[in-house]
Every structure is written in C-alpha cells, then in structure tokens.
C-alpha cells in the first residue's frame, strides 16, 4: 500500500476544481487560506505537485498578512532532491508557513558551504537541510563512521558560522545490503552495519550540538524500505527517496519547520465513548463498557490511553470534550479498574450536551491557549466534520474505525513534533491543574488584592545562559498572544545576543503556594547608541496574566537598564492576528506613546530618571 497522509480527511470530489479556480485568483490572504485548506487533505504526491505549481504562481513571495515567519530553506544533498521540493513547500503550507526553497547542486554541498561567493551564500538560508545518501557515505569499502560524522559536524559548523541558521540533518536510509544477515553486527566493516552505527551515533552528536534530525530511517522502517527507495531509480536518476513518498517527506520537513516556530500543538481534546473505551457509558454502565484485559477492543483502548499518558508526561495537555452527563462521564475515571487515565491526568474536563465546537472554545479559554493549539480526537465522523467546519484551525485527525490503529494515526500525524524537551514540558499538566486551584482561590476572594496576596508569589529572574537556553528559545518561538514584537530567534541567535554586553537577556520563573509555574517570561533589551534601552522582545505565558507579573517585570527591567546607563526604556508593539491582548501593554505600564504607524505598529517611551518602582504583591529573587 502506498504511503498516505491517512490521518487527514479524503479530498472532496471538488478538490481539483477548486485548485483549478485558484490558478486565476489573486494572491491575497483568501487564496492563501484556500490553498492551505486544500493542503489539509490526504493528497498523494501527484496532487501535491499540482498544488505546488499553483502555490508558486500565486505566491512567489510571502503574503504580508501571515502570522507565521516566512522560511528560507536550503537543501544540500549528495543525491537528487528536486522531486522532494514541492512536498517540502506543501508540507510547510499545510502549517500556514510560506517557504522559499534553494536546492543546491547535485553533490555540491561542501563546495557551496565553503565558497562565500556561491549561490547558497547569496541566498543566506535561515534553515539548512543536509541530506546524505548511503552510497555517498558508505559505498567505498574504506569509509568509516567517524569520518562520516566528522563531515556532518563540519557542515553544521560552517552553516552556523556563515548564516546563523537552524540546521536539520537527514538520517541515512539503510539501502545497502547486509552481508551476514541477522548477525550483521559481527561484521562491523559491512556498509549495512556502518549505516546503523552512523544513524545511532548521529543522534547523540546532533543532540550535543543542537542540530535537528529528520529521521527518515525510522519512517522507512515503519512503512517498509521498498516504499521509500527503489534501486532502479537510484541508478537511473540518483533519487534515493522515491517520488511516491515525496509528499510524506515534505510533511516531515514541514513538521520540523513548524516546531521551530512553536507551531506544534499543545493540547489533545478527547471524546470518551468509543474513543477512550468501547461502548457508551450512559447506556452500558460501568460494567458494560469494553476496557482492558479479556476484551480485544477494550485492550486497544487501554493501549491508546497508555499512549496518551506518555504524551502527558512529555508536556501535552489532556482535556475531555464529551457529549455526556458529567457524572456518568467521570465514573470510569473514578471507578473502573482498567482505566489508566485518571481525573488528575485531565487538565480540563468538559462533559455536557453543548455542541463540541463550543466546548472546544471553552477548553481553549479555560486553559488560556489558542484554539489552534488543540487536536480534537473523536470516533464520530459527524462530530469531526462539524468541528472542521466551525473551527478550521483545530486539528481533527481522521480516526480509523479500528481502535487498534488510534495510536498509529496520531503518531503518524506528527501533531506534537518537538525539537527538544525541557523540565517545564514534563510538569505542564500539573501546572495547568494548579491553575484550576488558583482559580478557586480567586473566586472565593472578596478582592483582587486579597487573592494575589493569598498566592504567596515569588518571581525569580536570572540572565539567560546555556542551561536555560532551550526553554528560552522554545518560549520565544511558541508564544503568540502575550508577545509584543513576535520576533523569532534560533538558539544560535539567542547565543549571540546574550554574549553581547550591551544586551539584557533574562528569563523569569514564577512560584506560588500551589507550585512552580516554570519559566513564564523572557525579556531581551538592547542598549542603543542614544543611551536608550530598546525592548527587543517581551513575551510571557498567558497562564500568569492578571497577577501583576508585568509590573514586577518592569521593576526588574528598569533596574537592570539603569545599571547599563540607560536613560529611557523604548517599547515597541508589532500587531499580529494573535497578540491584540498586549496592544495597550505599555500604556498600562505608564509608557508615553512616541510613534504610531499606519500598519498598527506603535512605539513607547518610559523616562527612567523619574520612574518609581511599582508596588507589587510579588517577592523578587535573583537567581
């Protein structure tokens, strides 16, 4: 069976007609949205090619209205990759990202990286995809894994030094034949074994050096190598990746590009009946639902719950979105002996008879996350289609009929692609549950001051360093709502900033009586030649809004700016479709407007010579 994007709904019969109509459309946001929706179906590599042609014609440059950052991606390879480029552009389009792709000359990756006058250096990518093939690295009998890894690391170093770019390294497809068979490890000089060792050690090296991996070996193992590689195509055209999986290859690249921008999904909202268990709890009762050992379908549901537990432990928020009586809905969580998920695993539990689109909006508001951060999982096709129509930014996987395939549907979809894992990710569910406890205190307090005092908050700040760098970069690239300028920085960008003595780079952690909220804010300030400190970036988790963290942060920032000799703080607001909540941020903090532009941007100034620290219920600590 050909590799498919099976988690996406099948394209309607009008898919081709809609695409044909777009060929003569204008290149506005409406056309972009239409193309994005067409990319959101289970299309094959031929349809991907057709879609890409229209995309190139309508959008040779990025639409200015996009909330996402346009990407300049260079593909350097030792094999033919032209057939992969349309899939890459479409994979990014599927996630609302416009991508300009530069394809290096066949096998010219080393020359192009080292030649400062090359077209690659003129292009100056912000993302580099490096793809080696097995024949190139391990075809020669005298090749070694050490030398192959050294080549990869040298390319990464040059790319970062030359462009300061994000680097993605493709793993190697195991296309060279074994010589011993099952005991190939006893012949370490075999090319087949060298590929396995290279891929294993590559992961360690990439983790140590901040390079992201495109693990095509894993997907080829899952789908079958013959789906991904055809020796005949290799010999005829030096195509290591088969064209029929080019749409899947492009989707994998699109996931990494989206994850770099913080556009992976944060929350999975779950239906209950026939999704977490077999049967209908309201009709079948606790003893009548299928769940656990001795029930084939019930075992599949338990396996699905085990997968969800794993997602929660790595930081994905679990929510319930069910049409049910709430007492009945909670019963399996509370009393069924085979139920793995418990109420404490669920950050937001919504069970009523409202439509599910309305309940998803409620979940987003309760958790203080964007509606486009949610994946909605439901076995009912009617509910899935309703949500797709009402909330097109919510991801709705086309769940298969057999619950044994629920896990593979979600893993194949890659909704929760991550480039790193921080300690804050691991405790995120506990943080959101603690927010519910805070809300209870807030409701019982007679005034906001009493509520804030009762929280016993402490704000600990420290300068950005190597230890906190991954979490800081993650916040910079995933925070959309409370983000004054929405500038996106790679790890290399932030490293350069914090090495500059004229730059203030700090992150802030908030704790209270209910626990640790983790790193919740990042502020970057640059001392200008005029003696003013420009607030380059100010972003904060919406989970802590309304607790006077903003005022307390300003106190810290003002103090540090004075230490650098700054006379004024300059704040800027760059409007996006998502950051309207901070439009009046600087005004509320006492800044004076200096410049309003036609595109909605504004600039603000605060005189540090007359600024008095704000009174705050938060205790400040320096780490």
PyMOL commands that set and color helices and strands:
alter all, ss='L'
color gray80, all
select helices_A, chain A and resi 15-22+29-39+45-58+82-93+109-114+119-123+134-138+145-163+184-186+191-209+216-223+225-228+231-237+243-260+281-284+296-313+326-335+343-345+356-367+371-373+381-390+403-413+423-426+428-444+448-454+469-478+491-498+542-544+549-563+580-582+585-588
alter helices_A, ss='H'
color red, helices_A
select strands_A, chain A and resi 71-77+99-103+127-131+166-170+212-214+267-270+317-323+348-352+374-377+458-463+503-512+515-527+532-540+568-573+592-596+602-607+619-622
alter strands_A, ss='S'
color yellow, strands_A
deselect
rebuild
show_as cartoon
